[in-house]
Amino acid sequence: MFSWLRRKPASNAAGIPSGAGNPGIGVKAEVGFARGGESWTEEVDVVRSAARALDHCGHEVISHETWLELPAADLSRSTGKTKKRASWPCGRT
């Protein structure tokens, strides 16, 4: 009867309603793909992936459930007198 009294669904900062199809902010994702007659899903954990990449480049990383702790807190490399950013993927194989 009074639509202005109805409770509005919750939404995130971008105004996208959250719900079963949109669980909200997180560090893990599962994405579905389909091609031809086949379909599959792939999962990614952003924190785990970032921790592995930083560790591979020689940085000390303490991984928590939703964030990373970098005790050294210096991600720049110094070459001579000027600081230069490390090339990705940091020259290691």
PyMOL Python script that loads the backbone (N, CA, C, O; Angstrom):
from pymol import cmd

cmd.read_pdbstr("""\
ATOM      1  N   MET A   1       0.816  -1.171   0.000  1.00  0.00           N
ATOM      2  CA  MET A   1       0.000   0.000   0.000  1.00  0.00           C
ATOM      3  C   MET A   1       0.871   1.251   0.000  1.00  0.00           C
ATOM      4  O   MET A   1       0.776   2.058  -0.925  1.00  0.00           O
ATOM      5  N   PHE A   2       1.716   1.434   1.010  1.00  0.00           N
ATOM      6  CA  PHE A   2       2.606   2.588   1.046  1.00  0.00           C
ATOM      7  C   PHE A   2       4.006   2.128   0.648  1.00  0.00           C
ATOM      8  O   PHE A   2       4.761   1.633   1.485  1.00  0.00           O
ATOM      9  N   SER A   3       4.347   2.288  -0.607  1.00  0.00           N
ATOM     10  CA  SER A   3       5.637   1.788  -1.093  1.00  0.00           C
ATOM     11  C   SER A   3       6.806   2.504  -0.432  1.00  0.00           C
ATOM     12  O   SER A   3       7.880   1.916  -0.309  1.00  0.00           O
ATOM     13  N   TRP A   4       6.640   3.726  -0.009  1.00  0.00           N
ATOM     14  CA  TRP A   4       7.732   4.462   0.613  1.00  0.00           C
ATOM     15  C   TRP A   4       8.030   3.956   2.018  1.00  0.00           C
ATOM     16  O   TRP A   4       9.059   4.310   2.594  1.00  0.00           O
ATOM     17  N   LEU A   5       7.142   3.129   2.584  1.00  0.00           N
ATOM     18  CA  LEU A   5       7.389   2.543   3.903  1.00  0.00           C
ATOM     19  C   LEU A   5       8.108   1.200   3.818  1.00  0.00           C
ATOM     20  O   LEU A   5       8.652   0.715   4.811  1.00  0.00           O
ATOM     21  N   ARG A   6       8.106   0.606   2.634  1.00  0.00           N
ATOM     22  CA  ARG A   6       8.753  -0.696   2.485  1.00  0.00           C
ATOM     23  C   ARG A   6      10.252  -0.573   2.656  1.00  0.00           C
ATOM     24  O   ARG A   6      10.881   0.405   2.252  1.00  0.00           O
ATOM     25  N   ARG A   7      10.791  -1.604   3.268  1.00  0.00           N
ATOM     26  CA  ARG A   7      12.239  -1.645   3.462  1.00  0.00           C
ATOM     27  C   ARG A   7      12.927  -1.934   2.136  1.00  0.00           C
ATOM     28  O   ARG A   7      12.534  -2.853   1.418  1.00  0.00           O
ATOM     29  N   LYS A   8      13.949  -1.153   1.811  1.00  0.00           N
ATOM     30  CA  LYS A   8      14.680  -1.342   0.572  1.00  0.00           C
ATOM     31  C   LYS A   8      15.776  -2.379   0.783  1.00  0.00           C
ATOM     32  O   LYS A   8      16.351  -2.459   1.869  1.00  0.00           O
ATOM     33  N   PRO A   9      16.075  -3.187  -0.261  1.00  0.00           N
ATOM     34  CA  PRO A   9      17.153  -4.180  -0.124  1.00  0.00           C
ATOM     35  C   PRO A   9      18.503  -3.493   0.079  1.00  0.00           C
ATOM     36  O   PRO A   9      18.746  -2.407  -0.447  1.00  0.00           O
ATOM     37  N   ALA A  10      19.376  -4.145   0.852  1.00  0.00           N
ATOM     38  CA  ALA A  10      20.712  -3.601   1.110  1.00  0.00           C
ATOM     39  C   ALA A  10      21.511  -3.560  -0.182  1.00  0.00           C
ATOM     40  O   ALA A  10      21.340  -4.413  -1.053  1.00  0.00           O
ATOM     41  N   SER A  11      22.385  -2.568  -0.306  1.00  0.00           N
ATOM     42  CA  SER A  11      23.237  -2.479  -1.483  1.00  0.00           C
ATOM     43  C   SER A  11      24.623  -2.020  -1.055  1.00  0.00           C
ATOM     44  O   SER A  11      24.804  -1.505   0.048  1.00  0.00           O
ATOM     45  N   ASN A  12      25.600  -2.213  -1.940  1.00  0.00           N
ATOM     46  CA  ASN A  12      26.963  -1.791  -1.632  1.00  0.00           C
ATOM     47  C   ASN A  12      27.174  -0.346  -2.078  1.00  0.00           C
ATOM     48  O   ASN A  12      26.223   0.323  -2.482  1.00  0.00           O
ATOM     49  N   ALA A  13      28.417   0.139  -2.006  1.00  0.00           N
ATOM     50  CA  ALA A  13      28.720   1.528  -2.349  1.00  0.00           C
ATOM     51  C   ALA A  13      28.380   1.855  -3.801  1.00  0.00           C
ATOM     52  O   ALA A  13      28.064   3.002  -4.117  1.00  0.00           O
ATOM     53  N   ALA A  14      28.442   0.866  -4.682  1.00  0.00           N
ATOM     54  CA  ALA A  14      28.146   1.097  -6.094  1.00  0.00           C
ATOM     55  C   ALA A  14      26.643   1.049  -6.360  1.00  0.00           C
ATOM     56  O   ALA A  14      26.212   1.278  -7.490  1.00  0.00           O
ATOM     57  N   GLY A  15      25.842   0.755  -5.339  1.00  0.00           N
ATOM     58  CA  GLY A  15      24.400   0.702  -5.505  1.00  0.00           C
ATOM     59  C   GLY A  15      23.893  -0.626  -6.021  1.00  0.00           C
ATOM     60  O   GLY A  15      22.728  -0.735  -6.403  1.00  0.00           O
ATOM     61  N   ILE A  16      24.755  -1.651  -6.039  1.00  0.00           N
ATOM     62  CA  ILE A  16      24.346  -2.971  -6.514  1.00  0.00           C
ATOM     63  C   ILE A  16      23.745  -3.741  -5.347  1.00  0.00           C
ATOM     64  O   ILE A  16      24.410  -3.915  -4.326  1.00  0.00           O
ATOM     65  N   PRO A  17      22.513  -4.203  -5.468  1.00  0.00           N
ATOM     66  CA  PRO A  17      21.900  -4.941  -4.360  1.00  0.00           C
ATOM     67  C   PRO A  17      22.687  -6.202  -4.030  1.00  0.00           C
ATOM     68  O   PRO A  17      23.124  -6.922  -4.927  1.00  0.00           O
ATOM     69  N   SER A  18      22.865  -6.465  -2.736  1.00  0.00           N
ATOM     70  CA  SER A  18      23.538  -7.704  -2.344  1.00  0.00           C
ATOM     71  C   SER A  18      22.487  -8.769  -2.107  1.00  0.00           C
ATOM     72  O   SER A  18      21.361  -8.466  -1.713  1.00  0.00           O
ATOM     73  N   GLY A  19      22.847  -9.982  -2.341  1.00  0.00           N
ATOM     74  CA  GLY A  19      21.934 -11.097  -2.179  1.00  0.00           C
ATOM     75  C   GLY A  19      22.662 -12.384  -2.497  1.00  0.00           C
ATOM     76  O   GLY A  19      23.892 -12.420  -2.505  1.00  0.00           O
ATOM     77  N   ALA A  20      21.926 -13.422  -2.755  1.00  0.00           N
ATOM     78  CA  ALA A  20      22.537 -14.716  -3.027  1.00  0.00           C
ATOM     79  C   ALA A  20      23.448 -14.660  -4.245  1.00  0.00           C
ATOM     80  O   ALA A  20      24.511 -15.282  -4.242  1.00  0.00           O
ATOM     81  N   GLY A  21      23.061 -13.935  -5.279  1.00  0.00           N
ATOM     82  CA  GLY A  21      23.881 -13.829  -6.480  1.00  0.00           C
ATOM     83  C   GLY A  21      25.017 -12.843  -6.338  1.00  0.00           C
ATOM     84  O   GLY A  21      25.962 -12.875  -7.125  1.00  0.00           O
ATOM     85  N   ASN A  22      24.947 -11.970  -5.352  1.00  0.00           N
ATOM     86  CA  ASN A  22      25.974 -10.963  -5.117  1.00  0.00           C
ATOM     87  C   ASN A  22      26.258 -10.908  -3.613  1.00  0.00           C
ATOM     88  O   ASN A  22      25.670 -10.092  -2.903  1.00  0.00           O
ATOM     89  N   PRO A  23      27.155 -11.771  -3.125  1.00  0.00           N
ATOM     90  CA  PRO A  23      27.376 -11.853  -1.685  1.00  0.00           C
ATOM     91  C   PRO A  23      28.061 -10.635  -1.080  1.00  0.00           C
ATOM     92  O   PRO A  23      28.091 -10.514   0.145  1.00  0.00           O
ATOM     93  N   GLY A  24      28.611  -9.731  -1.881  1.00  0.00           N
ATOM     94  CA  GLY A  24      29.249  -8.536  -1.352  1.00  0.00           C
ATOM     95  C   GLY A  24      30.752  -8.583  -1.507  1.00  0.00           C
ATOM     96  O   GLY A  24      31.284  -9.307  -2.349  1.00  0.00           O
ATOM     97  N   ILE A  25      31.428  -7.805  -0.688  1.00  0.00           N
ATOM     98  CA  ILE A  25      32.878  -7.689  -0.772  1.00  0.00           C
ATOM     99  C   ILE A  25      33.527  -8.939  -0.192  1.00  0.00           C
ATOM    100  O   ILE A  25      33.079  -9.464   0.826  1.00  0.00           O
ATOM    101  N   GLY A  26      34.589  -9.412  -0.848  1.00  0.00           N
ATOM    102  CA  GLY A  26      35.293 -10.584  -0.367  1.00  0.00           C
ATOM    103  C   GLY A  26      36.612 -10.761  -1.082  1.00  0.00           C
ATOM    104  O   GLY A  26      36.937  -9.992  -1.987  1.00  0.00           O
ATOM    105  N   VAL A  27      37.376 -11.763  -0.689  1.00  0.00           N
ATOM    106  CA  VAL A  27      38.686 -12.009  -1.287  1.00  0.00           C
ATOM    107  C   VAL A  27      38.723 -13.307  -2.090  1.00  0.00           C
ATOM    108  O   VAL A  27      39.749 -13.646  -2.679  1.00  0.00           O
ATOM    109  N   LYS A  28      37.619 -14.025  -2.113  1.00  0.00           N
ATOM    110  CA  LYS A  28      37.546 -15.273  -2.863  1.00  0.00           C
ATOM    111  C   LYS A  28      36.444 -15.144  -3.909  1.00  0.00           C
ATOM    112  O   LYS A  28      35.431 -14.479  -3.694  1.00  0.00           O
ATOM    113  N   ALA A  29      36.668 -15.795  -5.042  1.00  0.00           N
ATOM    114  CA  ALA A  29      35.665 -15.757  -6.101  1.00  0.00           C
ATOM    115  C   ALA A  29      35.592 -17.111  -6.787  1.00  0.00           C
ATOM    116  O   ALA A  29      36.578 -17.845  -6.862  1.00  0.00           O
ATOM    117  N   GLU A  30      34.423 -17.419  -7.277  1.00  0.00           N
ATOM    118  CA  GLU A  30      34.212 -18.610  -8.089  1.00  0.00           C
ATOM    119  C   GLU A  30      33.500 -18.138  -9.352  1.00  0.00           C
ATOM    120  O   GLU A  30      32.430 -17.531  -9.286  1.00  0.00           O
ATOM    121  N   VAL A  31      34.102 -18.423 -10.493  1.00  0.00           N
ATOM    122  CA  VAL A  31      33.585 -17.939 -11.763  1.00  0.00           C
ATOM    123  C   VAL A  31      33.241 -19.131 -12.644  1.00  0.00           C
ATOM    124  O   VAL A  31      34.013 -20.084 -12.749  1.00  0.00           O
ATOM    125  N   GLY A  32      32.074 -19.066 -13.274  1.00  0.00           N
ATOM    126  CA  GLY A  32      31.652 -20.133 -14.166  1.00  0.00           C
ATOM    127  C   GLY A  32      31.889 -19.756 -15.619  1.00  0.00           C
ATOM    128  O   GLY A  32      31.678 -18.612 -16.020  1.00  0.00           O
ATOM    129  N   PHE A  33      32.330 -20.731 -16.401  1.00  0.00           N
ATOM    130  CA  PHE A  33      32.587 -20.540 -17.824  1.00  0.00           C
ATOM    131  C   PHE A  33      31.841 -21.601 -18.617  1.00  0.00           C
ATOM    132  O   PHE A  33      31.566 -22.690 -18.114  1.00  0.00           O
ATOM    133  N   ALA A  34      31.519 -21.270 -19.858  1.00  0.00           N
ATOM    134  CA  ALA A  34      30.895 -22.245 -20.756  1.00  0.00           C
ATOM    135  C   ALA A  34      31.391 -21.991 -22.167  1.00  0.00           C
ATOM    136  O   ALA A  34      31.502 -20.848 -22.612  1.00  0.00           O
ATOM    137  N   ARG A  35      31.687 -23.084 -22.863  1.00  0.00           N
ATOM    138  CA  ARG A  35      32.103 -22.990 -24.258  1.00  0.00           C
ATOM    139  C   ARG A  35      31.610 -24.248 -24.962  1.00  0.00           C
ATOM    140  O   ARG A  35      31.891 -25.370 -24.539  1.00  0.00           O
ATOM    141  N   GLY A  36      30.887 -24.039 -26.021  1.00  0.00           N
ATOM    142  CA  GLY A  36      30.330 -25.194 -26.718  1.00  0.00           C
ATOM    143  C   GLY A  36      29.407 -25.966 -25.803  1.00  0.00           C
ATOM    144  O   GLY A  36      28.489 -25.395 -25.214  1.00  0.00           O
ATOM    145  N   GLY A  37      29.640 -27.248 -25.680  1.00  0.00           N
ATOM    146  CA  GLY A  37      28.814 -28.083 -24.819  1.00  0.00           C
ATOM    147  C   GLY A  37      29.393 -28.300 -23.440  1.00  0.00           C
ATOM    148  O   GLY A  37      28.800 -29.017 -22.634  1.00  0.00           O
ATOM    149  N   GLU A  38      30.539 -27.699 -23.144  1.00  0.00           N
ATOM    150  CA  GLU A  38      31.149 -27.922 -21.826  1.00  0.00           C
ATOM    151  C   GLU A  38      31.082 -26.665 -20.955  1.00  0.00           C
ATOM    152  O   GLU A  38      31.048 -25.542 -21.459  1.00  0.00           O
ATOM    153  N   SER A  39      31.065 -26.879 -19.659  1.00  0.00           N
ATOM    154  CA  SER A  39      31.090 -25.767 -18.708  1.00  0.00           C
ATOM    155  C   SER A  39      31.958 -26.166 -17.516  1.00  0.00           C
ATOM    156  O   SER A  39      32.080 -27.349 -17.198  1.00  0.00           O
ATOM    157  N   TRP A  40      32.558 -25.175 -16.863  1.00  0.00           N
ATOM    158  CA  TRP A  40      33.419 -25.425 -15.718  1.00  0.00           C
ATOM    159  C   TRP A  40      33.479 -24.182 -14.844  1.00  0.00           C
ATOM    160  O   TRP A  40      33.099 -23.090 -15.265  1.00  0.00           O
ATOM    161  N   THR A  41      33.954 -24.363 -13.639  1.00  0.00           N
ATOM    162  CA  THR A  41      34.146 -23.242 -12.721  1.00  0.00           C
ATOM    163  C   THR A  41      35.605 -23.191 -12.302  1.00  0.00           C
ATOM    164  O   THR A  41      36.293 -24.211 -12.244  1.00  0.00           O
ATOM    165  N   GLU A  42      36.054 -21.991 -12.016  1.00  0.00           N
ATOM    166  CA  GLU A  42      37.399 -21.787 -11.498  1.00  0.00           C
ATOM    167  C   GLU A  42      37.307 -20.909 -10.262  1.00  0.00           C
ATOM    168  O   GLU A  42      36.489 -19.991 -10.195  1.00  0.00           O
ATOM    169  N   GLU A  43      38.154 -21.201  -9.289  1.00  0.00           N
ATOM    170  CA  GLU A  43      38.157 -20.449  -8.041  1.00  0.00           C
ATOM    171  C   GLU A  43      39.446 -19.663  -7.911  1.00  0.00           C
ATOM    172  O   GLU A  43      40.495 -20.092  -8.393  1.00  0.00           O
ATOM    173  N   VAL A  44      39.368 -18.509  -7.258  1.00  0.00           N
ATOM    174  CA  VAL A  44      40.556 -17.709  -6.986  1.00  0.00           C
ATOM    175  C   VAL A  44      40.432 -17.123  -5.576  1.00  0.00           C
ATOM    176  O   VAL A  44      39.359 -16.685  -5.159  1.00  0.00           O
ATOM    177  N   ASP A  45      41.537 -17.128  -4.868  1.00  0.00           N
ATOM    178  CA  ASP A  45      41.653 -16.493  -3.558  1.00  0.00           C
ATOM    179  C   ASP A  45      42.690 -15.388  -3.733  1.00  0.00           C
ATOM    180  O   ASP A  45      43.884 -15.668  -3.831  1.00  0.00           O
ATOM    181  N   VAL A  46      42.246 -14.149  -3.772  1.00  0.00           N
ATOM    182  CA  VAL A  46      43.120 -13.013  -4.082  1.00  0.00           C
ATOM    183  C   VAL A  46      44.244 -12.880  -3.059  1.00  0.00           C
ATOM    184  O   VAL A  46      45.384 -12.609  -3.436  1.00  0.00           O
ATOM    185  N   VAL A  47      43.946 -13.067  -1.774  1.00  0.00           N
ATOM    186  CA  VAL A  47      44.964 -12.945  -0.733  1.00  0.00           C
ATOM    187  C   VAL A  47      46.035 -14.020  -0.914  1.00  0.00           C
ATOM    188  O   VAL A  47      47.228 -13.732  -0.831  1.00  0.00           O
ATOM    189  N   ARG A  48      45.609 -15.246  -1.160  1.00  0.00           N
ATOM    190  CA  ARG A  48      46.571 -16.342  -1.346  1.00  0.00           C
ATOM    191  C   ARG A  48      47.431 -16.110  -2.590  1.00  0.00           C
ATOM    192  O   ARG A  48      48.643 -16.321  -2.553  1.00  0.00           O
ATOM    193  N   SER A  49      46.816 -15.680  -3.677  1.00  0.00           N
ATOM    194  CA  SER A  49      47.563 -15.419  -4.907  1.00  0.00           C
ATOM    195  C   SER A  49      48.580 -14.298  -4.722  1.00  0.00           C
ATOM    196  O   SER A  49      49.720 -14.413  -5.172  1.00  0.00           O
ATOM    197  N   ALA A  50      48.175 -13.220  -4.063  1.00  0.00           N
ATOM    198  CA  ALA A  50      49.092 -12.105  -3.822  1.00  0.00           C
ATOM    199  C   ALA A  50      50.234 -12.529  -2.904  1.00  0.00           C
ATOM    200  O   ALA A  50      51.382 -12.142  -3.126  1.00  0.00           O
ATOM    201  N   ALA A  51      49.933 -13.318  -1.880  1.00  0.00           N
ATOM    202  CA  ALA A  51      50.969 -13.792  -0.958  1.00  0.00           C
ATOM    203  C   ALA A  51      51.990 -14.654  -1.681  1.00  0.00           C
ATOM    204  O   ALA A  51      53.192 -14.523  -1.451  1.00  0.00           O
ATOM    205  N   ARG A  52      51.517 -15.535  -2.556  1.00  0.00           N
ATOM    206  CA  ARG A  52      52.439 -16.396  -3.317  1.00  0.00           C
ATOM    207  C   ARG A  52      53.315 -15.574  -4.247  1.00  0.00           C
ATOM    208  O   ARG A  52      54.508 -15.849  -4.374  1.00  0.00           O
ATOM    209  N   ALA A  53      52.742 -14.568  -4.898  1.00  0.00           N
ATOM    210  CA  ALA A  53      53.516 -13.729  -5.811  1.00  0.00           C
ATOM    211  C   ALA A  53      54.576 -12.930  -5.054  1.00  0.00           C
ATOM    212  O   ALA A  53      55.721 -12.848  -5.497  1.00  0.00           O
ATOM    213  N   LEU A  54      54.203 -12.341  -3.918  1.00  0.00           N
ATOM    214  CA  LEU A  54      55.164 -11.569  -3.121  1.00  0.00           C
ATOM    215  C   LEU A  54      56.258 -12.469  -2.556  1.00  0.00           C
ATOM    216  O   LEU A  54      57.429 -12.091  -2.540  1.00  0.00           O
ATOM    217  N   ASP A  55      55.882 -13.654  -2.094  1.00  0.00           N
ATOM    218  CA  ASP A  55      56.857 -14.602  -1.573  1.00  0.00           C
ATOM    219  C   ASP A  55      57.820 -15.034  -2.679  1.00  0.00           C
ATOM    220  O   ASP A  55      59.025 -15.142  -2.453  1.00  0.00           O
ATOM    221  N   HIS A  56      57.291 -15.276  -3.854  1.00  0.00           N
ATOM    222  CA  HIS A  56      58.115 -15.666  -5.000  1.00  0.00           C
ATOM    223  C   HIS A  56      59.144 -14.582  -5.342  1.00  0.00           C
ATOM    224  O   HIS A  56      60.245 -14.883  -5.803  1.00  0.00           O
ATOM    225  N   CYS A  57      58.775 -13.335  -5.115  1.00  0.00           N
ATOM    226  CA  CYS A  57      59.678 -12.212  -5.395  1.00  0.00           C
ATOM    227  C   CYS A  57      60.620 -11.920  -4.229  1.00  0.00           C
ATOM    228  O   CYS A  57      61.383 -10.956  -4.281  1.00  0.00           O
ATOM    229  N   GLY A  58      60.574 -12.742  -3.176  1.00  0.00           N
ATOM    230  CA  GLY A  58      61.511 -12.602  -2.078  1.00  0.00           C
ATOM    231  C   GLY A  58      61.064 -11.732  -0.923  1.00  0.00           C
ATOM    232  O   GLY A  58      61.876 -11.380  -0.067  1.00  0.00           O
ATOM    233  N   HIS A  59      59.774 -11.373  -0.881  1.00  0.00           N
ATOM    234  CA  HIS A  59      59.276 -10.540   0.212  1.00  0.00           C
ATOM    235  C   HIS A  59      58.745 -11.421   1.336  1.00  0.00           C
ATOM    236  O   HIS A  59      58.148 -12.467   1.083  1.00  0.00           O
ATOM    237  N   GLU A  60      58.963 -10.998   2.569  1.00  0.00           N
ATOM    238  CA  GLU A  60      58.408 -11.710   3.711  1.00  0.00           C
ATOM    239  C   GLU A  60      56.935 -11.357   3.816  1.00  0.00           C
ATOM    240  O   GLU A  60      56.579 -10.180   3.873  1.00  0.00           O
ATOM    241  N   VAL A  61      56.083 -12.362   3.842  1.00  0.00           N
ATOM    242  CA  VAL A  61      54.640 -12.149   3.857  1.00  0.00           C
ATOM    243  C   VAL A  61      54.015 -13.005   4.939  1.00  0.00           C
ATOM    244  O   VAL A  61      54.308 -14.196   5.046  1.00  0.00           O
ATOM    245  N   ILE A  62      53.156 -12.401   5.738  1.00  0.00           N
ATOM    246  CA  ILE A  62      52.348 -13.135   6.705  1.00  0.00           C
ATOM    247  C   ILE A  62      50.913 -13.034   6.199  1.00  0.00           C
ATOM    248  O   ILE A  62      50.338 -11.948   6.138  1.00  0.00           O
ATOM    249  N   SER A  63      50.347 -14.177   5.841  1.00  0.00           N
ATOM    250  CA  SER A  63      49.020 -14.209   5.240  1.00  0.00           C
ATOM    251  C   SER A  63      47.958 -14.424   6.314  1.00  0.00           C
ATOM    252  O   SER A  63      48.056 -15.347   7.123  1.00  0.00           O
ATOM    253  N   HIS A  64      46.959 -13.577   6.311  1.00  0.00           N
ATOM    254  CA  HIS A  64      45.791 -13.715   7.182  1.00  0.00           C
ATOM    255  C   HIS A  64      44.600 -14.080   6.299  1.00  0.00           C
ATOM    256  O   HIS A  64      44.751 -14.195   5.083  1.00  0.00           O
ATOM    257  N   GLU A  65      43.450 -14.259   6.876  1.00  0.00           N
ATOM    258  CA  GLU A  65      42.297 -14.702   6.088  1.00  0.00           C
ATOM    259  C   GLU A  65      41.903 -13.699   5.005  1.00  0.00           C
ATOM    260  O   GLU A  65      41.605 -14.096   3.878  1.00  0.00           O
ATOM    261  N   THR A  66      41.898 -12.410   5.331  1.00  0.00           N
ATOM    262  CA  THR A  66      41.432 -11.413   4.363  1.00  0.00           C
ATOM    263  C   THR A  66      42.449 -10.308   4.073  1.00  0.00           C
ATOM    264  O   THR A  66      42.123  -9.349   3.373  1.00  0.00           O
ATOM    265  N   TRP A  67      43.665 -10.423   4.593  1.00  0.00           N
ATOM    266  CA  TRP A  67      44.670  -9.385   4.354  1.00  0.00           C
ATOM    267  C   TRP A  67      46.063  -9.954   4.507  1.00  0.00           C
ATOM    268  O   TRP A  67      46.252 -11.046   5.043  1.00  0.00           O
ATOM    269  N   LEU A  68      47.040  -9.193   4.027  1.00  0.00           N
ATOM    270  CA  LEU A  68      48.444  -9.591   4.102  1.00  0.00           C
ATOM    271  C   LEU A  68      49.204  -8.643   5.007  1.00  0.00           C
ATOM    272  O   LEU A  68      48.927  -7.444   5.052  1.00  0.00           O
ATOM    273  N   GLU A  69      50.160  -9.194   5.723  1.00  0.00           N
ATOM    274  CA  GLU A  69      51.050  -8.387   6.560  1.00  0.00           C
ATOM    275  C   GLU A  69      52.442  -8.463   5.941  1.00  0.00           C
ATOM    276  O   GLU A  69      52.965  -9.553   5.707  1.00  0.00           O
ATOM    277  N   LEU A  70      53.032  -7.313   5.681  1.00  0.00           N
ATOM    278  CA  LEU A  70      54.366  -7.236   5.085  1.00  0.00           C
ATOM    279  C   LEU A  70      55.305  -6.606   6.111  1.00  0.00           C
ATOM    280  O   LEU A  70      55.423  -5.382   6.167  1.00  0.00           O
ATOM    281  N   PRO A  71      55.977  -7.428   6.927  1.00  0.00           N
ATOM    282  CA  PRO A  71      56.815  -6.903   8.006  1.00  0.00           C
ATOM    283  C   PRO A  71      57.890  -5.927   7.526  1.00  0.00           C
ATOM    284  O   PRO A  71      58.157  -4.939   8.211  1.00  0.00           O
ATOM    285  N   ALA A  72      58.504  -6.168   6.386  1.00  0.00           N
ATOM    286  CA  ALA A  72      59.550  -5.270   5.895  1.00  0.00           C
ATOM    287  C   ALA A  72      58.946  -3.958   5.403  1.00  0.00           C
ATOM    288  O   ALA A  72      59.591  -2.913   5.491  1.00  0.00           O
ATOM    289  N   ALA A  73      57.732  -3.995   4.893  1.00  0.00           N
ATOM    290  CA  ALA A  73      56.977  -2.823   4.431  1.00  0.00           C
ATOM    291  C   ALA A  73      57.717  -1.966   3.418  1.00  0.00           C
ATOM    292  O   ALA A  73      57.423  -0.777   3.300  1.00  0.00           O
ATOM    293  N   ASP A  74      58.666  -2.529   2.685  1.00  0.00           N
ATOM    294  CA  ASP A  74      59.351  -1.791   1.626  1.00  0.00           C
ATOM    295  C   ASP A  74      59.334  -2.657   0.376  1.00  0.00           C
ATOM    296  O   ASP A  74      60.108  -3.607   0.254  1.00  0.00           O
ATOM    297  N   LEU A  75      58.449  -2.322  -0.546  1.00  0.00           N
ATOM    298  CA  LEU A  75      58.304  -3.121  -1.749  1.00  0.00           C
ATOM    299  C   LEU A  75      59.109  -2.569  -2.919  1.00  0.00           C
ATOM    300  O   LEU A  75      59.011  -3.081  -4.034  1.00  0.00           O
ATOM    301  N   SER A  76      59.901  -1.536  -2.676  1.00  0.00           N
ATOM    302  CA  SER A  76      60.696  -0.980  -3.764  1.00  0.00           C
ATOM    303  C   SER A  76      62.082  -1.610  -3.766  1.00  0.00           C
ATOM    304  O   SER A  76      62.568  -2.072  -2.734  1.00  0.00           O
ATOM    305  N   ARG A  77      62.701  -1.623  -4.916  1.00  0.00           N
ATOM    306  CA  ARG A  77      64.066  -2.113  -5.040  1.00  0.00           C
ATOM    307  C   ARG A  77      64.967  -0.932  -5.305  1.00  0.00           C
ATOM    308  O   ARG A  77      64.592  -0.007  -6.025  1.00  0.00           O
ATOM    309  N   SER A  78      66.131  -0.956  -4.739  1.00  0.00           N
ATOM    310  CA  SER A  78      67.065   0.133  -4.953  1.00  0.00           C
ATOM    311  C   SER A  78      68.190  -0.340  -5.864  1.00  0.00           C
ATOM    312  O   SER A  78      68.815  -1.370  -5.613  1.00  0.00           O
ATOM    313  N   THR A  79      68.439   0.428  -6.927  1.00  0.00           N
ATOM    314  CA  THR A  79      69.566   0.143  -7.811  1.00  0.00           C
ATOM    315  C   THR A  79      70.389   1.421  -7.902  1.00  0.00           C
ATOM    316  O   THR A  79      69.996   2.382  -8.564  1.00  0.00           O
ATOM    317  N   GLY A  80      71.515   1.418  -7.241  1.00  0.00           N
ATOM    318  CA  GLY A  80      72.346   2.625  -7.248  1.00  0.00           C
ATOM    319  C   GLY A  80      71.734   3.719  -6.405  1.00  0.00           C
ATOM    320  O   GLY A  80      71.296   3.476  -5.280  1.00  0.00           O
ATOM    321  N   LYS A  81      71.704   4.928  -6.949  1.00  0.00           N
ATOM    322  CA  LYS A  81      71.205   6.083  -6.197  1.00  0.00           C
ATOM    323  C   LYS A  81      69.704   6.290  -6.335  1.00  0.00           C
ATOM    324  O   LYS A  81      69.096   6.976  -5.514  1.00  0.00           O
ATOM    325  N   THR A  82      69.103   5.705  -7.362  1.00  0.00           N
ATOM    326  CA  THR A  82      67.671   5.920  -7.569  1.00  0.00           C
ATOM    327  C   THR A  82      66.909   4.645  -7.283  1.00  0.00           C
ATOM    328  O   THR A  82      67.414   3.542  -7.496  1.00  0.00           O
ATOM    329  N   LYS A  83      65.690   4.803  -6.800  1.00  0.00           N
ATOM    330  CA  LYS A  83      64.842   3.646  -6.556  1.00  0.00           C
ATOM    331  C   LYS A  83      64.097   3.317  -7.833  1.00  0.00           C
ATOM    332  O   LYS A  83      63.577   4.204  -8.510  1.00  0.00           O
ATOM    333  N   LYS A  84      64.050   2.065  -8.147  1.00  0.00           N
ATOM    334  CA  LYS A  84      63.395   1.604  -9.357  1.00  0.00           C
ATOM    335  C   LYS A  84      62.427   0.499  -8.979  1.00  0.00           C
ATOM    336  O   LYS A  84      62.760  -0.379  -8.182  1.00  0.00           O
ATOM    337  N   ARG A  85      61.262   0.539  -9.532  1.00  0.00           N
ATOM    338  CA  ARG A  85      60.280  -0.503  -9.234  1.00  0.00           C
ATOM    339  C   ARG A  85      60.723  -1.827  -9.818  1.00  0.00           C
ATOM    340  O   ARG A  85      61.321  -1.887 -10.893  1.00  0.00           O
ATOM    341  N   ALA A  86      60.423  -2.871  -9.099  1.00  0.00           N
ATOM    342  CA  ALA A  86      60.765  -4.214  -9.577  1.00  0.00           C
ATOM    343  C   ALA A  86      59.906  -4.550 -10.787  1.00  0.00           C
ATOM    344  O   ALA A  86      58.714  -4.245 -10.822  1.00  0.00           O
ATOM    345  N   SER A  87      60.520  -5.175 -11.767  1.00  0.00           N
ATOM    346  CA  SER A  87      59.749  -5.594 -12.932  1.00  0.00           C
ATOM    347  C   SER A  87      58.921  -6.815 -12.562  1.00  0.00           C
ATOM    348  O   SER A  87      59.336  -7.618 -11.727  1.00  0.00           O
ATOM    349  N   TRP A  88      57.783  -6.955 -13.164  1.00  0.00           N
ATOM    350  CA  TRP A  88      56.934  -8.100 -12.878  1.00  0.00           C
ATOM    351  C   TRP A  88      57.221  -9.180 -13.877  1.00  0.00           C
ATOM    352  O   TRP A  88      57.277  -8.861 -15.065  1.00  0.00           O
ATOM    353  N   PRO A  89      57.405 -10.404 -13.523  1.00  0.00           N
ATOM    354  CA  PRO A  89      57.311 -10.945 -12.186  1.00  0.00           C
ATOM    355  C   PRO A  89      58.657 -11.013 -11.460  1.00  0.00           C
ATOM    356  O   PRO A  89      59.108 -12.106 -11.118  1.00  0.00           O
ATOM    357  N   CYS A  90      59.265  -9.946 -11.233  1.00  0.00           N
ATOM    358  CA  CYS A  90      60.452  -9.725 -10.407  1.00  0.00           C
ATOM    359  C   CYS A  90      61.696 -10.460 -10.894  1.00  0.00           C
ATOM    360  O   CYS A  90      62.630 -10.665 -10.119  1.00  0.00           O
ATOM    361  N   GLY A  91      61.723 -10.852 -12.135  1.00  0.00           N
ATOM    362  CA  GLY A  91      62.935 -11.434 -12.712  1.00  0.00           C
ATOM    363  C   GLY A  91      63.247 -12.856 -12.279  1.00  0.00           C
ATOM    364  O   GLY A  91      64.255 -13.420 -12.705  1.00  0.00           O
ATOM    365  N   ARG A  92      62.402 -13.447 -11.440  1.00  0.00           N
ATOM    366  CA  ARG A  92      62.637 -14.838 -11.011  1.00  0.00           C
ATOM    367  C   ARG A  92      61.848 -15.774 -11.866  1.00  0.00           C
ATOM    368  O   ARG A  92      60.807 -15.408 -12.412  1.00  0.00           O
ATOM    369  N   THR A  93      62.331 -16.971 -11.986  1.00  0.00           N
ATOM    370  CA  THR A  93      61.600 -17.966 -12.784  1.00  0.00           C
ATOM    371  C   THR A  93      61.166 -19.121 -11.936  1.00  0.00           C
ATOM    372  O   THR A  93      60.539 -20.054 -12.437  1.00  0.00           O
TER     373      THR A  93
END
""", "prot")
cmd.dss("prot")
cmd.show_as("cartoon", "prot")
cmd.util.cbc("prot")
cmd.orient("prot")
